[in-house]
């Protein structure tokens, strides 16, 4: 862990509790904008608050996104749907490459400095990051878009303004919110931006109805919405973001950020729809459309579980700074929660949605269901790998993640290219699934060795996911063979899958511990605890 020099006067600031009036005691909970050092409890509270607001965002936005996706798929058809996925993936991957680890480094170094009360250090980093994005990111990303994206000149101009200039110029607020552990406010802004985006997409799909126009309007909405995040940033950090300068970062920053950035770029290829690029370049447009829809549905299914895990990234980084002894316990609880949540989705939602796909999206997408089942299991592993990456990055081991993602990319692309002619879309599915297994297994091994944990007990924490994956395959295959109407089949698959999963968890005496369930229940709003508590007990009562 890199030792950072605090700015002058930092040692005089309070690092555990804020000043209080006489008799108030030292346990007062600070407001979200209180710029003092954060304790372990405050880091946990902000992570939980962020997770809950992110979950609210998902609950509100996911149904709308699902409906909009149906409209887009039916309007475009399988081939043009694959083109839309290609355009979206190209810009996302190029943006990840140009970022070069700056955002990752700022969040990691900034979270530690903010948690320890070194605010001047955070401000300098935010200013430097904005300077990098404006002076380096904008020209490089613009050139890449001009070379790689083949669309109408008007749409290309829109992409440059709203997909490059505005996101680069306003990219800092998301870093600042992550540093402050304001994931709750970030989720609120994201929810509003997403609602506006989906409305604009539906209007364009109904009027223009082309993949290129839908791609462009998404860039416009997201580019303008990025500015809204600035309202939630603390004033002292907001002023720093509005003064971009090309200046030096703290010692050790680039040593961490460069390999972390390269790892992030490779990770984007592994965890995004990069297989769509390979299928498109190898003249398999229909296979690209099938893969894109199955992959997108998997993202929708895992959005609730992902929302609960996303706020852990800055919280874990800060936790290692203020209470390193608690990291091992945090890893165990995180693995139990992530494996149980993702397994429930895989076991119940995946077979149900797979049986409904041909009815909802049309006969052009009839080959999607088995692809969705396999990609959903692989996607669950990638969701579970997210917190493991947070633990690894909190130790500033960006180089390790770089090599891990490189191995996964070689496996993914190698299998896809080698097998695409005989297997078609299944070559991409096999590459994606194999890469997911390699990534999760490698990250888990690294963290278990680092913390000196028992390999057997750690594997036990991910047993729920293995049970959920088995239940998903068996449930979909069995009910599909019956040949009943789609809607009754989907309902039966959801109920049967969830029932089998709960039974398997209780029989194997795995899942959440009672302490886990109690901690999650406390984080739920009071009005929802009566509903949440029994559901959590179902997957935890069998464990002592």
C-alpha positions in Angstrom: 0.0 0.0 0.0 1.4 3.4 -1.1 2.2 5.8 1.7 1.0 9.3 0.8 2.2 12.5 2.4 -0.6 14.6 3.9 -0.9 18.2 3.0 0.2 20.8 5.6 -2.1 20.9 8.5 -3.8 17.6 7.8 -2.5 16.2 11.1 -4.4 18.9 13.0 -7.7 17.8 11.5 -10.0 15.4 13.4 -9.8 11.9 11.9 -12.5 10.1 13.8 -15.3 12.4 15.1 -16.4 15.9 14.4 -16.4 18.7 16.9 -19.6 18.6 19.0 -21.1 21.0 21.5 -20.6 20.2 25.1 -22.7 17.3 26.2 -23.4 16.1 22.6 -20.9 13.2 22.9 -18.7 12.0 20.1 -21.1 9.7 18.3 -23.1 12.1 16.3 -23.6 11.0 12.7 -22.3 13.6 10.2 -24.3 14.9 7.3 -23.3 13.7 3.8 -21.4 16.9 3.1 -19.5 17.0 6.3 -15.9 17.0 5.1 -14.2 15.2 7.9 -12.5 11.8 8.0 -14.8 8.8 7.9 -14.9 6.0 10.4 -15.5 2.4 9.5 -19.1 2.7 10.5 -19.6 5.8 8.4 -18.1 4.1 5.4 -20.4 1.1 5.9 -23.5 3.4 6.3 -22.7 5.3 3.1 -22.1 2.1 1.2 -25.4 0.7 2.4 -27.3 4.0 1.6 -25.7 4.0 -1.8 -26.7 0.4 -2.4 -30.3 1.0 -1.4 -30.6 4.1 -3.6 -29.0 2.3 -6.5 -31.5 -0.5 -6.0 -34.3 2.1 -6.1 -32.9 3.4 -9.4 -32.8 -0.1 -10.8 -36.4 -0.9 -9.7 -37.6 2.3 -11.3 -35.5 2.2 -14.5 -35.2 -1.6 -15.2 -38.8 -2.2 -16.3 -38.7 0.8 -18.6 -35.4 -0.2 -20.1 -36.8 -3.7 -20.7 -39.8 -2.4 -22.5 -37.7 0.0 -24.6 -35.4 -2.8 -25.5 -38.3 -4.8 -26.8 -39.4 -1.8 -29.0 -35.9 -1.4 -30.4 -35.5 -5.1 -31.1 -38.8 -5.4 -32.9 -38.2 -2.2 -34.9 -34.6 -3.0 -36.0 -34.7 -6.8 -36.4 -31.8 -9.1 -35.5 -29.2 -7.7 -38.0 -29.7 -4.0 -37.3 -29.9 -4.8 -33.6 -26.4 -6.2 -33.9 -25.3 -3.0 -35.6 -26.6 -0.9 -32.7 -24.7 -3.1 -30.3 -21.6 -2.7 -32.5 -21.8 1.1 -32.5 -22.4 1.3 -28.7 -19.6 -1.2 -27.9 -17.0 0.6 -30.1 -17.4 3.9 -28.4 -17.5 2.4 -24.9 -14.3 0.4 -25.5 -12.4 3.3 -27.1 -13.4 5.5 -24.1 -12.1 2.9 -21.7 -8.8 2.9 -23.5 -8.4 6.7 -23.6 -9.2 6.9 -19.9 -5.9 5.1 -19.3 -6.7 4.4 -15.6 -6.9 8.0 -14.6 -10.5 7.6 -13.2 -9.6 4.4 -11.4 -6.5 5.9 -9.9 -8.3 9.0 -8.7 -11.0 7.0 -7.1 -8.6 4.7 -5.3 -6.1 7.3 -4.1 -8.9 9.8 -3.6 -11.0 7.5 -1.5 -8.1 6.8 0.8 -7.2 10.5 1.1 -10.8 11.5 1.7 -11.4 8.8 4.3 -8.2 10.0 6.2 -9.2 13.7 5.9 -6.6 14.8 3.3 -8.9 17.0 1.3 -6.3 19.2 -0.4 -4.7 16.1 -1.8 -8.1 15.1 -3.2 -8.7 18.5 -4.8 -5.3 18.4 -6.5 -6.0 15.0 -8.0 -9.5 16.0 -9.3 -8.0 19.1 -10.9 -5.2 17.0 -12.6 -7.7 14.4 -13.8 -9.9 17.0 -15.4 -6.9 18.5 -17.1 -5.9 15.1 -18.5 -9.4 14.5 -19.9 -9.6 17.9 -21.6 -6.1 18.1 -23.0 -5.5 14.4 -23.8 -8.8 12.6 -23.8 -10.8 14.8 -26.1 -8.3 14.9 -29.1 -7.4 11.2 -28.9 -11.0 9.9 -28.5 -12.2 12.2 -31.3 -9.5 10.7 -33.7 -10.5 7.2 -32.7 -14.2 7.9 -33.4 -13.4 9.4 -36.8 -11.4 6.3 -37.7 -13.7 3.5 -36.4 -17.3 4.8 -36.6 -18.9 4.8 -40.1 -22.1 6.8 -39.9 -23.7 9.8 -41.5 -21.7 13.0 -41.1 -24.4 14.7 -39.0 -24.6 11.8 -36.7 -20.8 11.7 -36.5 -20.7 15.3 -35.4 -23.3 14.5 -32.7 -21.1 11.7 -31.6 -18.1 13.9 -31.3 -19.9 16.6 -29.3 -22.1 14.5 -27.0 -20.1 11.3 -27.0 -16.6 12.8 -26.6 -16.4 16.5 -25.7 -19.1 16.8 -23.1 -18.4 13.4 -21.3 -14.7 14.2 -21.2 -15.3 17.8 -19.9 -17.8 16.6 -17.3 -16.3 13.2 -16.4 -14.9 14.3 -13.0 -18.1 14.6 -11.0 -18.6 10.8 -11.0 -15.1 10.4 -9.6 -15.8 13.0 -6.8 -19.0 11.3 -5.8 -17.3 7.9 -5.6 -14.5 9.4 -3.5 -17.1 11.0 -1.1 -19.0 7.7 -1.0 -22.1 9.6 -2.4 -23.3 6.7 -4.4 -26.8 7.5 -3.2 -26.8 10.9 -4.8 -25.2 9.5 -7.9 -28.0 6.9 -8.2 -30.6 9.6 -8.0 -29.0 11.6 -10.8 -28.6 8.4 -12.9 -32.2 7.5 -12.4 -33.4 10.9 -13.9 -31.0 10.7 -16.8 -32.0 7.2 -17.6 -35.7 8.1 -17.7 -35.1 11.0 -20.1 -32.9 8.8 -22.3 -35.4 6.1 -22.6 -38.2 8.5 -23.6 -36.0 10.0 -26.3 -35.0 6.6 -27.6 -38.6 5.5 -28.0 -39.5 8.7 -29.9 -36.6 8.2 -32.3 -37.3 4.5 -32.7 -40.9 5.2 -33.6 -40.1 8.0 -36.0 -36.7 7.4 -37.6 -36.3 3.7 -36.8 -32.6 3.2 -37.6 -29.8 1.8 -35.5 -27.6 4.9 -36.2 -30.2 7.4 -35.1 -31.0 5.5 -31.9 -27.2 5.3 -31.1 -26.9 9.1 -31.6 -29.9 10.1 -29.4 -28.5 7.9 -26.6 -25.3 9.9 -26.8 -27.1 13.2 -26.7 -29.1 12.2 -23.6 -26.3 10.8 -21.7 -23.9 13.6 -22.6 -26.3 16.3 -21.4 -27.2 14.3 -18.3 -23.6 13.9 -17.2 -23.6 17.6 -16.2 -26.3 16.9 -13.6 -23.9 15.0 -11.4 -22.0 18.2 -10.7 -24.9 19.4 -8.4 -24.2 16.6 -5.9 -20.5 17.2 -5.5 -19.2 18.9 -2.4 -18.4 22.6 -3.1 -14.7 22.3 -2.3 -14.4 19.5 -4.9 -16.7 21.2 -7.4 -14.4 24.2 -7.5 -11.5 21.9 -8.2 -13.3 20.2 -11.1 -14.0 23.6 -12.7 -10.3 24.4 -12.8 -8.7 21.7 -15.0 -5.0 21.8 -15.1 -2.4 19.5 -16.5 -0.4 18.8 -13.3 1.4 16.0 -11.5 -0.5 13.3 -9.6 0.6 11.9 -6.2 3.7 9.7 -6.0 2.9 6.1 -7.1 -0.2 7.2 -9.0 0.9 6.3 -12.5 2.5 3.2 -11.3 -0.9 2.0 -10.2 -3.1 3.8 -12.8 -1.3 2.6 -16.0 -1.6 -1.1 -15.4 -5.0 -0.6 -13.8 -6.1 1.4 -16.9 -4.8 -1.3 -19.2 -6.6 -3.9 -17.1 -9.8 -1.8 -17.3 -9.5 -1.7 -21.0 -9.0 -5.4 -21.3 -11.8 -6.0 -18.8 -14.1 -3.9 -20.9 -13.4 -6.3 -23.8 -14.0 -9.3 -21.5 -17.2 -8.1 -19.7 -18.9 -6.1 -22.4 -20.3 -7.2 -25.7 -16.9 -7.3 -27.4 -17.8 -10.6 -29.0 -20.2 -8.5 -31.1 -17.2 -6.8 -32.7 -15.6 -10.1 -33.6 -18.8 -11.5 -35.0 -19.4 -8.3 -37.0 -15.8 -8.2 -38.4 -16.1 -11.8 -39.4 -19.4 -11.2 -41.3 -21.7 -12.9 -38.9 -24.4 -10.1 -38.4 -27.2 -12.4 -37.4 -25.1 -14.1 -34.8 -24.0 -10.7 -33.5 -27.7 -9.7 -33.1 -28.5 -12.9 -31.2 -25.5 -12.6 -28.9 -26.2 -8.9 -28.3 -29.8 -9.5 -27.2 -28.9 -12.5 -25.0 -26.1 -10.5 -23.4 -28.3 -7.4 -22.9 -31.0 -9.5 -21.3 -28.5 -10.9 -18.9 -27.4 -7.4 -17.9 -31.0 -6.5 -17.2 -31.5 -9.6 -15.1 -28.5 -8.9 -12.9 -29.0 -5.2 -12.6 -30.6 -5.4 -9.1 -27.8 -7.6 -7.7 -25.2 -5.4 -9.4 -26.8 -2.3 -7.8 -26.2 -3.7 -4.3 -22.5 -4.4 -5.1 -21.4 -1.3 -7.0 -21.1 1.1 -3.9 -18.7 -1.4 -2.4 -15.8 -0.2 -4.5 -14.9 3.1 -2.8 -16.1 1.7 0.6 -13.7 -1.2 0.4 -10.8 1.2 -0.5 -11.6 3.4 2.5 -12.1 0.4 4.8 -8.6 -0.9 4.1 -7.2 2.6 5.0 -9.1 2.9 8.4 -9.5 -0.7 9.5 -7.4 -3.3 7.7 -8.3 -6.0 10.2 -12.0 -6.0 9.0 -11.1 -6.7 5.3 -11.2 -10.5 5.7 -14.6 -10.5 7.3 -15.9 -8.0 4.7 -14.7 -10.4 1.9 -16.6 -13.3 3.4 -19.8 -11.4 3.8 -19.5 -9.9 0.3 -19.0 -13.3 -1.3 -22.0 -14.8 0.5 -24.2 -11.9 -0.5 -23.1 -11.7 -4.1 -23.3 -15.5 -4.7 -26.7 -15.8 -3.1 -28.2 -12.8 -4.9 -26.9 -13.8 -8.3 -27.8 -17.4 -7.8 -31.4 -16.4 -7.1 -31.5 -14.5 -10.4 -29.9 -17.3 -12.4 -32.2 -20.0 -10.9 -35.6 -18.2 -11.2 -35.4 -15.3 -13.6 -33.2 -16.8 -16.3 -35.3 -19.8 -17.3 -38.5 -17.7 -17.1 -37.2 -15.1 -19.5 -35.6 -17.6 -21.8 -39.0 -19.3 -22.4 -40.6 -15.9 -23.2 -38.0 -14.5 -25.6 -39.5 -15.8 -28.9 -42.9 -14.5 -27.9 -41.7 -11.1 -26.8 -39.0 -10.3 -29.4 -40.4 -12.2 -32.3 -39.4 -15.3 -34.3 -36.1 -13.7 -35.6 -34.8 -14.1 -32.0 -35.9 -17.7 -31.6 -32.4 -19.0 -31.2 -31.7 -16.7 -28.2 -33.1 -18.8 -25.2 -30.3 -21.4 -24.8 -27.7 -18.6 -25.4 -29.3 -16.6 -22.7 -29.2 -19.4 -20.2 -25.4 -19.9 -20.7 -24.6 -16.2 -20.8 -26.6 -15.6 -17.7 -24.5 -18.1 -15.7 -21.4 -16.5 -17.1 -22.7 -13.0 -16.3 -23.4 -14.1 -12.7 -19.7 -14.9 -12.4 -18.7 -11.5 -13.7 -21.1 -9.8 -11.2 -19.5 -11.8 -8.4 -16.0 -10.8 -9.7 -16.8 -7.1 -9.3 -16.4 -7.0 -5.5 -13.3 -9.2 -5.8 -11.8 -6.6 -8.1 -12.6 -3.9 -5.6 -10.6 -5.8 -2.9 -7.7 -6.3 -5.3 -7.7 -2.6 -6.4 -7.9 -1.5 -2.8 -4.4 -3.1 -2.4 -3.3 -1.1 -5.5 -2.5 -4.3 -7.4 -3.4 -3.0 -10.8 -0.7 -5.0 -12.5 -2.2 -8.3 -11.3 -5.6 -7.3 -12.6 -3.9 -6.4 -15.9 -2.5 -9.8 -16.4 -5.7 -11.5 -15.3 -7.8 -9.6 -17.8 -5.2 -10.2 -20.5 -5.5 -13.9 -20.0 -9.3 -13.7 -20.1 -9.2 -11.6 -23.3 -6.9 -14.1 -25.0 -9.2 -17.0 -24.1 -12.3 -15.1 -25.1 -11.2 -13.8 -28.5 -9.1 -16.9 -29.3 -12.0 -19.3 -28.8 -14.5 -17.0 -30.7 -12.2 -16.5 -33.7 -11.1 -20.2 -33.8 -14.6 -21.6 -33.6 -16.9 -19.0 -35.2 -17.1 -20.8 -38.6 -18.2 -24.2 -37.3 -20.2 -23.0 -34.3 -21.5 -19.5 -35.1 -22.8 -17.7 -32.1 -21.9 -20.5 -29.8 -18.2 -19.8 -30.4 -18.8 -16.3 -28.8 -20.8 -17.9 -26.0 -18.1 -20.4 -25.2 -15.4 -17.7 -25.3 -17.4 -15.5 -23.0 -18.2 -18.2 -20.5 -14.7 -19.6 -20.3 -13.3 -16.1 -19.8 -15.7 -15.5 -16.9 -14.6 -18.7 -15.2 -11.0 -17.8 -15.5 -11.5 -14.3 -14.2 -13.5 -15.2 -11.2 -11.3 -18.2 -10.2 -8.2 -16.1 -10.6 -9.4 -13.2 -8.5 -10.8 -15.4 -5.8 -7.4 -17.3 -5.5 -5.5 -14.0 -5.2 -7.7 -12.6 -2.4 -7.8 -15.8 -0.5 -4.0 -16.1 -0.5 -3.6 -12.4 0.4 -5.8 -12.5 3.4 -4.7 -16.0 4.6 -8.2 -17.4 4.4 -9.2 -21.0 4.3 -9.7 -22.1 0.7 -12.4 -24.6 1.7 -14.5 -22.1 3.7 -14.1 -19.5 0.9 -15.4 -22.0 -1.7 -18.3 -22.6 0.5 -19.4 -19.0 0.3 -19.8 -19.4 -3.5 -21.7 -22.7 -3.3 -25.1 -21.0 -3.7 -24.1 -19.8 -7.1 -23.2 -23.3 -8.3 -26.5 -24.6 -7.0 -28.4 -21.8 -8.8 -26.6 -22.4 -12.1 -27.5 -26.1 -12.0 -31.1 -25.3 -11.1 -31.4 -22.9 -14.0 -30.2 -25.3 -16.7 -32.4 -28.2 -15.4 -35.5 -26.0 -15.0 -35.2 -24.4 -18.5 -34.5 -27.7 -20.3 -37.2 -29.6 -18.5 -40.0 -27.1 -19.0 -39.0 -26.3 -22.6 -39.3 -30.0 -23.4 -42.9 -30.1 -22.1 -44.0 -27.7 -24.9 -46.6 -25.8 -22.9 -47.7 -22.2 -23.9 -45.0 -19.6 -23.2 -46.6 -17.6 -20.4 -47.6 -20.5 -18.2 -44.2 -22.1 -18.9 -42.4 -19.0 -17.8 -44.5 -18.7 -14.6 -43.9 -22.3 -13.8 -40.1 -21.9 -14.5 -39.8 -18.9 -12.2 -41.7 -20.5 -9.3 -40.0 -23.9 -9.7 -36.6 -22.5 -10.1 -36.8 -20.3 -7.0 -38.3 -23.2 -5.0 -35.6 -25.6 -6.1 -32.9 -23.1 -5.3 -34.2 -22.3 -1.8 -34.5 -26.0 -1.1 -31.0 -26.7 -2.4 -29.5 -23.9 -0.2 -31.2 -25.0 2.9 -30.3 -28.7 2.2 -26.7 -27.7 1.7 -26.7 -25.4 4.7 -25.2 -22.6 2.7 -26.3 -19.0 1.7 -26.4 -16.1 4.1 -25.6 -16.3 7.7 -28.1 -14.9 10.2 -25.7 -12.1 10.9 -25.6 -11.3 7.1 -29.4 -11.3 7.0 -29.7 -9.0 10.0 -27.2 -6.5 8.5 -29.0 -6.4 5.2 -32.4 -6.0 7.0 -31.1 -3.0 8.9 -30.1 -1.3 5.7 -33.6 -1.7 4.2 -36.0 1.3 4.7 -38.2 0.7 7.7 -41.4 0.4 5.6 -39.9 -2.5 3.6 -38.3 -4.5 6.5 -41.5 -6.5 7.1 -41.2 -7.8 3.5 -37.4 -8.1 3.3 -36.9 -9.9 6.7 -38.8 -13.1 5.9 -37.3 -13.3 2.4 -33.8 -13.1 3.8 -34.5 -15.6 6.6 -35.5 -18.1 3.9 -31.9 -18.3 2.6 -30.2 -17.9 6.0 -32.2 -19.8 8.7 -30.5 -23.1 7.9 -27.1 -21.7 8.9 -25.8 -21.4 12.4 
